[in-house]
């Protein structure tokens, strides 16, 4: 089975690229030179390609035409894809533009690799996964369909095609492909995992739970299966089993920020505030666009009495998204702490406009209305 980008450790990926660079120095050197300015740590990582230039034999154009160029383009695509990911750039403040640039480079290089090796199942499946991440489902379907045509007995090809169909909201076609994969390999954990995700979309929770459990039984080292199972168990109110599965997911994939977040939620509920807060901080650093983690960091600051720190976090949330319920909730609690009840009440209203089911904000709203002597409205809230 072709691993997804998040299954591929970056150090292993880079070592693979460096090995290939020895056989295609000019090709990679020219490509990386065309990237323009890059972050310092990436420039350092690419320095080995610069050193390789001195031993170049023949013209760069000849090197670009060599037979191994397809593999060079494929490795470059994988490296750029890794750099486009949330942990690839190594810079929490990296702009979306930078990430889009690397994703664009990955797509361009993958296209070249596909044109040079059109019958490579590995390249076709990777191209489909890349298009899925880039939210280009039509292209993903085209690549995955070609992969199935090339190797109809490959469970991985059917699973990838099913995921591509699902991205196009073709649930029936997706289910057929997942079942086709299981017909070829009944013990394919990823097929069970994807079928479970489909069942969740269909609101068939018991069936989804069973598919996730089948996935971990079939593939004991499949981190996303433990992650999906753990998150669902959190939502179903089964914290002990959920914690075990989330811990396993993180042990298998230390970069799984979603599992870290849900584990932190469980730890906070269990009274392990120190470790929970650290996990929330880790998630917020890796994914600054994931507002629930940043809200939890702000709440931890509030509990510690650091009102200026909590205010800075709330303002940061609202700067990123002025309608974010997370930012308004945090600001409402901060203003409550400062006994500015009218301003806090306004923040509650803005939070409830986005998230009307927030019990926390409804309770705070009722309390503030009572404090402001609006007892009838307080009872209604």
Secondary structure, DSSP 8 states (H G I E B T S, - for coil): ----GGGS-HHHHHHHHHHHHHHSHHHHHHHHHTT-S--HHHHHHTHHHHHHGGG--S-HHHHHTSTTHHHHHHHHHHHHHHHHSTTTS--TT--HHHHHHHHHHHHHHHHHHHHHSTT-HHHHHHHHHHHHHTT-HHHHHHHHHHHHHH-TT-HHHHHHHHHHHHHTT-HHHHHHHHHHHHHH-TT-HHHHHHHHHHHHHTT-HHHHHHHHHHHHHH-TT-HHHHHHHHHHHHHTT-HHHHHHHHHHHHHH-TT-HHHHHHHHHHHHHTT-HHHHHHHHHHHHHH-TT-HHHHHHHHHHHHHTT-HHHHHHHHHHHHHH-TT-HHHHHHHHHHHHHTT-HHHHHHHHHHHHHH-TT-HHHHHHHHHHHHHTT-HHHHHH-
